[in-house]
Amino acid sequence: SFVRDVLPALVWTALVFVLGGIPNPGPSPDLPFATDKVEHAIAFGILQVLALRAFRYELPGVLPRGMPWIAAASSTVVGAALELYQLSVPNRSAEVMDLVWDAIGAGIAAIVTVWLAKRRLPPPRQEA
């Protein structure tokens, strides 16, 4: 149904924009690595999975092999839109590396969804 398959992707996208619109105080000097990049990868990996589910509901049977990559590309476009939006948010900036990590997260999720789909396929029938 729409509520089960499409609405989660829309809600997650809205949540990403709400959280991405909160003014950022800056990186924490206590952390040994850039956790914001990991957060970007995770957020957009989740968006890829949710977008894939939504696309499969809205476009059943259309490009079944390519749909994980279409979902990853659309998630990355959302990431680009988020970076442009952050240009207008105080203490935020648009960073190319954030977009790169959005794409990495969405790409990893696409690889995982393709791998899982291949594992679920029934074995080929052998003729006697």
Beta strands, then each sheet from edge to edge (+ up, - down):
end
